[in-house]
Structures are given as C-alpha cells and as structure tokens.
C-alpha cells in the first residue's frame, strides 16, 4: 500500500492501472475511519481490481461556525485500517494541493431543488463544497466506481445528478448504513459524544424504527406517523429536521410509500448527527 499526497504522482499510478484494464474503485473519505468506512472498502474490494481511499478533510464544505479545525484526524490509524483491508493507495493531499488558488475558485453548484432541503437548509454552501471536491477527486483518480455510505443519502442523490448532467463516467455505489450494537449509526463525530449524550442520541434511531413499524402496520399519513414517532425524541436533543422524500428524486412526500427516504438530523449538545432509513 502506498500513501500519496501529490496529484501528479497518483495520476502516474492510475495511468499504469488503466493500461492493464484494471477496474478502479474510489472510496472518498475525510479520514477518522471506522467500521462504516471499512464496509465501503470491502465492497470496493469485492468488485474492483484496485482501490483508492482518499483522506482529505475538505475545508470548503464546512461553514464558518462548524467543526473543521477540530474534525478528528489520525492518519496513522487510518493507514492501519486501509492496509488491513487491502487498499492499494491512500490519497492524502494537503489543502493547497487540491486548492492551489484559494481565490476565484471554480465551484460546482448542484441544482437548487436538490441542495436546498435536508442538510442544505442549515448548511449553506455545504453541497457546493462536497460537489466540488468529489468532482475534483473523480478527475484526479478517474475511478470506474465510487463508494458512498447511505447515511449521507442527500449527498448520494446530488453526486449521481452531477455525474448524469456532466457526463462523468463513474458508477456511484451507495452502501448500507452501518450501526453499532446499540443502533447508533457509526460516524466520525460519535467520538465527541459523552456516554450520557450517546444514550440521548439513540432516540434518533428509535424514531426511525417507530416510523417503519407504523408504516408496516398500515399507516401512510406522514403527519400522523411523525407525531407519534417524535414522542421518542429525548428532551435534551435539538431536532433540526425530520421529513420524508422520494429516495431517488428527493421530491417531498406527504404520504409514505415504497422507496421513501425518511431522514433525520439533530444536535446532541454540540454534536450534529444525521440518520435515515429507506422504506421498502
């Protein structure tokens, strides 16, 4: 396994792979790797000849009051996880390598319809930052497939839309949410939760479970289902949103149906968490 920080160097490696007709998989991450990331790497290994994991805390997707400076970084641990899972290259550039010109930067802007809902409501500019860095990574690595976790469901829909609109020849593979034994969706930010805050955070998953149970029992009206489910919300948790969307188009729904994305975001103390489930 190699750890590469320069665009020119990784491009040279990719040229050699392409000459041998290797199928290249990319797992874009911001590091602080956990079992959720490992599941993405394993899926990439299953269907690709070569796997690149990018580790880059992308500054332009963080707002001015968000946690860019304290976002967890541990390259040595990340390298151990990647090596254990058979990664071929870690791409770990510095911000100046990805954004050599900080001013007058070309930004990829998703359509308003896709970005101005869910996380886009409170995180202005977030999806411009995500879309820009992902497209740059696609141009640098030129993967055949790219693997993303379903926990960031809105992100997957937006990236698929950009690839369709801009004719980017990358297959976007969404991978299931990985949960700890207590049901909490794994996240790099979970390490900031105290034991008490973690117990409070579990109410997010309980809400989603109640919604699924009510749907299976025959309920369909979003308002009625959500009112009942939100009784599970811990008093100490500040709800940011809970809503239902078509999982493919992000059309907002008033009645739940097959292929409905139910997404939730909340703050537990200073930690912002997201979770979702797709009803089938």
Sine and cosine of phi, psi and omega as CSV:
sin_phi,cos_phi,sin_psi,cos_psi,sin_omega,cos_omega
0.00,0.00,0.67,-0.74,0.04,-1.00
-0.92,-0.39,0.56,-0.83,0.18,-0.98
-0.93,-0.36,0.88,-0.48,-0.11,-0.99
-0.86,-0.52,0.68,-0.74,-0.03,-1.00
-0.91,-0.42,-0.19,0.98,-0.08,-1.00
-0.95,-0.30,0.67,-0.74,-0.01,-1.00
-0.88,0.48,-0.69,0.72,-0.04,-1.00
-0.88,0.48,-0.60,0.80,-0.04,-1.00
-0.95,0.32,-0.69,0.72,-0.01,-1.00
-0.94,0.34,-0.54,0.84,0.06,-1.00
-0.89,0.46,-0.62,0.78,0.05,-1.00
-0.89,0.45,-0.63,0.78,0.04,-1.00
-0.90,0.43,-0.69,0.73,-0.04,-1.00
-0.90,0.43,-0.62,0.78,0.03,-1.00
-0.84,0.55,-0.68,0.73,0.02,-1.00
-0.90,0.43,-0.65,0.76,0.03,-1.00
-0.90,0.44,-0.69,0.73,-0.05,-1.00
-0.91,0.41,-0.57,0.82,0.04,-1.00
-0.88,0.47,-0.48,0.88,0.01,-1.00
-1.00,-0.06,0.16,0.99,0.03,-1.00
0.85,0.52,0.54,0.84,0.06,-1.00
-0.96,0.29,0.63,-0.78,0.14,-0.99
-0.99,0.14,0.84,-0.54,-0.11,-0.99
-0.96,-0.26,0.79,-0.62,0.07,-1.00
-0.94,-0.35,0.62,-0.79,0.03,-1.00
-0.85,-0.52,0.75,-0.66,0.14,-0.99
-0.91,-0.42,0.99,-0.16,0.00,-1.00
-0.98,0.21,0.79,-0.61,0.02,-1.00
-0.64,-0.76,0.21,-0.98,0.17,-0.98
-0.95,-0.31,0.37,0.93,0.02,-1.00
0.98,0.17,-0.33,-0.95,-0.12,-0.99
0.78,0.62,0.76,0.65,-0.16,-0.99
-0.90,0.43,0.58,-0.82,-0.01,-1.00
-0.64,-0.77,-0.15,-0.99,-0.09,-1.00
-0.91,0.42,-0.40,0.91,0.09,-1.00
-0.91,0.41,-0.72,0.70,0.06,-1.00
-0.90,0.44,-0.63,0.77,0.02,-1.00
-0.86,0.51,-0.60,0.80,0.02,-1.00
-0.91,0.41,-0.57,0.82,0.06,-1.00
-0.92,0.40,-0.69,0.72,0.00,-1.00
-0.89,0.46,-0.68,0.73,-0.01,-1.00
-0.89,0.45,-0.64,0.76,0.03,-1.00
-0.92,0.39,-0.63,0.78,0.05,-1.00
-0.88,0.47,-0.68,0.74,0.01,-1.00
-0.89,0.45,-0.53,0.85,-0.04,-1.00
-0.93,0.37,-0.48,0.88,-0.12,-0.99
-0.80,-0.60,0.20,0.98,0.02,-1.00
-0.74,-0.67,0.46,-0.89,0.06,-1.00
-0.98,0.18,-0.58,0.81,-0.02,-1.00
-0.73,-0.68,0.60,-0.80,-0.04,-1.00
-0.78,-0.62,0.78,-0.63,0.11,-0.99
-0.94,-0.35,0.75,-0.67,0.17,-0.99
-0.93,-0.36,0.86,-0.50,0.09,-1.00
-1.00,-0.03,0.69,-0.72,0.06,-1.00
-0.84,-0.55,0.97,-0.25,-0.10,-1.00
-0.43,-0.90,0.91,-0.41,0.08,-1.00
-0.99,0.17,0.97,-0.25,-0.20,-0.98
-0.99,0.17,0.95,-0.32,-0.12,-0.99
-0.91,0.42,-0.47,0.88,-0.14,-0.99
-0.99,0.10,0.01,1.00,0.09,-1.00
-0.98,-0.20,0.04,1.00,0.05,-1.00
-0.98,-0.19,0.68,-0.74,0.10,-0.99
-0.98,0.20,0.17,-0.98,-0.07,-1.00
-0.89,0.45,-0.42,0.91,-0.03,-1.00
-0.94,-0.33,0.31,0.95,-0.01,-1.00
-0.99,-0.14,-0.12,-0.99,-0.28,-0.96
-0.98,-0.19,0.60,0.80,-0.03,-1.00
-0.85,0.52,-0.73,0.68,-0.11,-0.99
-0.93,0.36,-0.45,0.89,-0.02,-1.00
-0.96,-0.29,0.08,1.00,0.01,-1.00
-0.85,0.53,0.74,-0.67,-0.13,-0.99
-0.88,0.48,0.72,-0.70,0.02,-1.00
-0.72,-0.69,0.82,-0.57,0.03,-1.00
-0.46,-0.89,0.99,0.16,-0.10,-0.99
-0.88,0.47,-0.64,0.77,-0.05,-1.00
-0.88,0.47,-0.70,0.72,0.03,-1.00
-0.91,0.40,-0.65,0.76,0.04,-1.00
-0.87,0.49,-0.64,0.77,0.02,-1.00
-0.89,0.45,-0.64,0.77,0.02,-1.00
-0.88,0.47,-0.69,0.73,0.00,-1.00
-0.90,0.43,-0.69,0.72,-0.01,-1.00
-0.91,0.42,-0.69,0.72,0.00,-1.00
-0.88,0.47,-0.67,0.74,-0.01,-1.00
-0.88,0.47,-0.49,0.87,-0.06,-1.00
-0.98,-0.19,0.19,0.98,0.15,-0.99
0.98,0.20,0.42,0.91,0.05,-1.00
-0.92,0.38,0.62,-0.78,-0.01,-1.00
-1.00,0.06,-0.68,0.73,-0.01,-1.00
-0.65,-0.76,0.72,-0.70,0.28,-0.96
-0.99,-0.15,0.82,-0.57,0.10,-0.99
-0.98,-0.19,0.93,-0.36,-0.12,-0.99
-0.79,-0.62,0.97,0.26,-0.04,-1.00
-0.99,0.13,0.36,-0.93,0.19,-0.98
-0.99,0.15,0.40,-0.92,0.03,-1.00
-0.80,0.60,-0.60,0.80,-0.01,-1.00
-0.92,0.38,-0.38,0.92,0.05,-1.00
-0.97,0.26,-0.61,0.79,-0.01,-1.00
-0.99,0.13,-0.60,0.80,-0.02,-1.00
-0.83,-0.56,0.96,0.29,-0.04,-1.00
-0.91,0.41,-0.43,0.90,0.05,-1.00
-0.88,-0.48,0.98,-0.18,-0.05,-1.00
-0.93,0.38,-0.54,0.84,-0.01,-1.00
-1.00,-0.02,0.51,-0.86,0.06,-1.00
0.85,0.52,0.63,0.78,-0.02,-1.00
-0.97,0.25,0.71,-0.71,0.13,-0.99
-0.94,0.35,0.83,-0.56,-0.06,-1.00
-0.92,-0.40,0.69,-0.72,0.09,-1.00
-1.00,0.02,0.88,-0.47,-0.07,-1.00
-0.94,-0.35,0.92,-0.38,0.04,-1.00
-0.92,0.39,0.36,-0.93,0.06,-1.00
-0.85,0.53,0.58,-0.81,-0.02,-1.00
-0.80,0.60,-0.63,0.78,-0.07,-1.00
-0.84,0.55,-0.59,0.80,-0.09,-1.00
-1.00,0.04,-0.50,0.87,-0.13,-0.99
-0.99,-0.13,-0.40,0.92,-0.11,-0.99
-1.00,-0.05,0.78,0.63,0.08,-1.00
-0.39,-0.92,0.10,-0.99,0.00,-1.00
0.75,0.66,-0.81,-0.58,-0.05,-1.00
-0.92,0.39,-0.39,0.92,-0.02,-1.00
-0.93,0.36,-0.30,0.95,-0.03,-1.00
-0.92,0.39,-0.69,0.72,-0.08,-1.00
-0.97,-0.23,-0.17,0.99,-0.04,-1.00
-0.90,-0.43,0.95,0.31,-0.03,-1.00
-0.85,0.52,0.77,-0.64,0.03,-1.00
1.00,0.09,-0.13,0.99,-0.07,-1.00
-0.87,0.48,-0.75,0.66,-0.09,-1.00
-0.97,0.23,-0.36,0.93,0.19,-0.98
-0.90,0.43,-0.69,0.73,0.01,-1.00
-0.90,0.43,-0.69,0.73,0.03,-1.00
-0.89,0.45,-0.75,0.66,-0.06,-1.00
-0.89,0.46,-0.64,0.77,-0.02,-1.00
-0.90,0.43,-0.75,0.67,-0.06,-1.00
-0.94,0.33,-0.59,0.81,0.01,-1.00
-0.91,0.41,-0.68,0.73,0.03,-1.00
-0.90,0.43,-0.61,0.79,0.07,-1.00
-0.89,0.45,-0.68,0.74,0.03,-1.00
-0.90,0.44,-0.64,0.77,0.05,-1.00
-0.89,0.46,-0.65,0.76,0.01,-1.00
-0.93,0.37,-0.55,0.83,-0.03,-1.00
-0.97,0.23,-0.75,0.67,-0.12,-0.99
-1.00,0.02,-0.47,0.88,-0.04,-1.00
0.80,0.61,0.81,0.58,-0.03,-1.00
-0.97,0.26,0.40,-0.92,0.16,-0.99
-0.99,0.10,-0.54,0.84,0.01,-1.00
-0.69,-0.73,0.56,-0.83,0.08,-1.00
-0.76,-0.65,0.64,-0.77,-0.19,-0.98
-0.89,-0.45,0.80,-0.60,-0.05,-1.00
-0.74,-0.67,0.54,-0.84,0.01,-1.00
-0.99,0.17,0.62,-0.79,-0.02,-1.00
-0.92,0.40,-0.29,0.96,0.04,-1.00
-0.85,0.53,-0.56,0.83,0.08,-1.00
-1.00,-0.10,0.89,0.45,-0.13,-0.99
-0.88,0.47,-0.66,0.75,0.01,-1.00
-0.89,0.46,-0.64,0.77,0.03,-1.00
-0.86,0.50,-0.68,0.73,0.00,-1.00
-0.89,0.46,-0.70,0.71,0.00,-1.00
-0.87,0.49,-0.69,0.73,-0.03,-1.00
-0.91,0.41,-0.70,0.72,-0.01,-1.00
-0.91,0.42,-0.64,0.77,0.07,-1.00
-0.88,0.47,-0.66,0.75,0.01,-1.00
-0.89,0.46,-0.71,0.71,0.00,-1.00
-0.88,0.47,-0.68,0.73,0.00,-1.00
-0.90,0.44,-0.63,0.78,0.05,-1.00
-0.91,0.41,-0.73,0.68,-0.10,-0.99
-0.93,0.36,-0.58,0.81,-0.08,-1.00
-0.98,-0.22,0.17,0.99,0.05,-1.00
0.82,0.58,0.71,0.71,0.04,-1.00
-1.00,0.07,0.88,-0.48,-0.13,-0.99
-0.99,0.14,0.87,0.49,0.01,-1.00
-0.80,-0.59,0.76,-0.65,0.10,-0.99
-0.99,0.12,0.84,-0.54,0.00,-1.00
-1.00,-0.04,0.86,-0.50,-0.06,-1.00
-0.94,-0.33,0.91,-0.42,0.08,-1.00
-1.00,0.05,0.73,-0.69,-0.07,-1.00
-0.89,-0.46,0.54,-0.84,-0.11,-0.99
-0.86,0.51,0.47,-0.88,0.11,-0.99
-0.91,0.41,0.71,-0.71,0.08,-1.00
-0.98,-0.22,0.73,-0.68,-0.06,-1.00
-0.86,-0.51,0.50,-0.86,0.16,-0.99
-0.95,0.30,0.14,-0.99,-0.07,-1.00
-0.86,0.51,-0.46,0.89,0.00,-1.00
-1.00,0.10,-0.03,1.00,0.05,-1.00
0.98,-0.18,-0.21,0.98,-0.01,-1.00
-0.94,0.35,0.77,-0.64,0.06,-1.00
-0.90,0.45,0.76,-0.64,-0.04,-1.00
-0.92,0.39,0.63,-0.78,-0.04,-1.00
-0.40,-0.92,0.53,-0.85,0.07,-1.00
-0.89,0.46,-0.42,0.91,-0.03,-1.00
-0.99,0.14,-0.20,0.98,-0.02,-1.00
-0.87,0.49,-0.46,0.89,-0.03,-1.00
-0.91,0.41,-0.27,0.96,0.04,-1.00
-0.99,0.10,-0.10,1.00,-0.03,-1.00
-1.00,0.09,0.74,-0.67,0.18,-0.98
-0.95,0.31,0.21,-0.98,0.01,-1.00
-0.87,0.49,-0.60,0.80,0.03,-1.00
-0.93,0.37,-0.69,0.72,0.00,-1.00
-0.91,0.42,-0.57,0.82,0.03,-1.00
-0.89,0.45,-0.67,0.75,0.04,-1.00
-0.88,0.48,-0.62,0.78,0.05,-1.00
-0.91,0.41,-0.63,0.78,-0.04,-1.00
-0.91,0.42,-0.42,0.91,0.00,-1.00
-0.88,0.47,-0.32,0.95,-0.01,-1.00
-0.91,0.42,-0.41,0.91,0.03,-1.00
-0.89,0.45,-0.72,0.69,0.00,-1.00
-0.93,0.37,-0.60,0.80,0.03,-1.00
-0.88,0.48,-0.63,0.78,0.04,-1.00
-0.86,0.50,-0.73,0.68,0.00,-1.00
-0.89,0.45,-0.63,0.78,0.01,-1.00
-0.90,0.44,-0.67,0.74,0.02,-1.00
-0.88,0.47,-0.66,0.75,0.00,-1.00
-0.87,0.49,-0.70,0.71,0.02,-1.00
-0.89,0.45,-0.69,0.73,-0.01,-1.00
-0.88,0.47,-0.67,0.74,0.00,-1.00
-0.92,0.40,-0.62,0.79,0.05,-1.00
-0.89,0.46,-0.71,0.71,-0.02,-1.00
-0.91,0.42,-0.46,0.89,0.01,-1.00
-0.99,0.16,-0.08,1.00,0.08,-1.00
0.90,-0.43,-0.13,0.99,0.02,-1.00
-0.95,0.30,0.58,-0.82,-0.02,-1.00
-0.73,-0.69,-0.42,0.91,-0.08,-1.00
-0.96,0.28,0.88,-0.48,-0.07,-1.00
-0.84,0.55,-0.73,0.69,-0.08,-1.00
-0.86,0.52,-0.73,0.69,-0.03,-1.00
-0.92,0.39,-0.68,0.74,-0.03,-1.00
-0.91,0.42,-0.71,0.71,-0.05,-1.00
-0.93,0.37,-0.61,0.79,0.02,-1.00
-0.85,0.52,-0.68,0.73,0.01,-1.00
-0.94,0.35,-0.68,0.73,-0.07,-1.00
-0.92,0.40,-0.58,0.82,-0.06,-1.00
-0.94,0.34,-0.12,0.99,0.13,-0.99
-0.91,0.42,-0.30,0.95,0.02,-1.00
-0.99,0.13,-0.18,0.98,-0.08,-1.00
-0.94,0.35,0.81,-0.59,0.04,-1.00
-0.91,0.42,0.57,-0.82,-0.05,-1.00
-0.88,0.48,-0.49,0.87,-0.08,-1.00
-0.99,0.10,-0.09,1.00,-0.05,-1.00
-0.99,-0.10,0.77,-0.64,0.01,-1.00
-0.99,-0.11,0.95,-0.30,-0.03,-1.00
-0.95,0.32,0.75,-0.66,0.08,-1.00
-0.99,-0.11,-0.74,0.68,0.11,-0.99
-0.36,-0.93,0.42,-0.91,0.22,-0.98
-0.56,-0.83,0.87,-0.50,-0.03,-1.00
-0.41,-0.91,0.14,-0.99,-0.07,-1.00
-0.82,-0.57,0.70,-0.71,-0.06,-1.00
-0.64,-0.77,0.42,-0.91,0.21,-0.98
-0.90,0.44,0.78,-0.62,-0.12,-0.99
-0.92,0.39,-0.35,0.94,-0.01,-1.00
-0.99,-0.11,-0.61,0.79,-0.15,-0.99
-0.95,-0.32,-0.26,0.97,-0.11,-0.99
0.90,0.43,0.35,0.94,0.19,-0.98
-0.90,0.43,0.72,-0.69,0.01,-1.00
-0.96,0.29,0.61,-0.79,-0.08,-1.00
-0.87,-0.50,0.61,-0.79,0.13,-0.99
-0.98,-0.17,-0.35,0.94,0.09,-1.00
-0.85,-0.52,0.69,-0.72,0.03,-1.00
-0.98,0.21,0.58,-0.82,-0.02,-1.00
-0.50,-0.87,0.01,-1.00,0.06,-1.00
-0.87,0.48,0.61,-0.79,-0.02,-1.00
0.92,0.38,0.59,0.81,0.11,-0.99
-1.00,-0.05,0.78,-0.63,0.13,-0.99
-1.00,0.00,0.89,-0.45,0.12,-0.99
-0.97,-0.25,0.89,-0.45,-0.13,-0.99
-0.85,-0.53,0.57,-0.82,-0.02,-1.00
-0.68,-0.73,0.57,-0.82,0.11,-0.99
-0.64,-0.77,0.59,-0.81,-0.02,-1.00
-0.36,-0.93,0.29,-0.96,0.09,-1.00
-0.93,-0.36,0.77,-0.63,0.10,-1.00
-0.93,-0.37,0.99,-0.17,-0.21,-0.98
0.92,0.40,-0.83,-0.56,0.01,-1.00
-0.99,-0.13,0.04,1.00,-0.09,-1.00
-0.99,-0.13,0.83,-0.55,0.04,-1.00
-1.00,-0.06,0.81,-0.59,-0.01,-1.00
-0.84,-0.55,0.52,-0.85,0.09,-1.00
-0.78,-0.62,0.42,-0.91,0.05,-1.00
-0.36,-0.93,0.29,-0.96,0.04,-1.00
-0.29,-0.96,0.18,-0.98,0.11,-0.99
-0.52,-0.85,0.56,-0.83,0.06,-1.00
-0.96,-0.28,0.84,-0.54,0.00,-1.00
-0.99,0.14,0.78,-0.63,0.02,-1.00
-0.85,-0.52,0.00,0.00,0.00,0.00
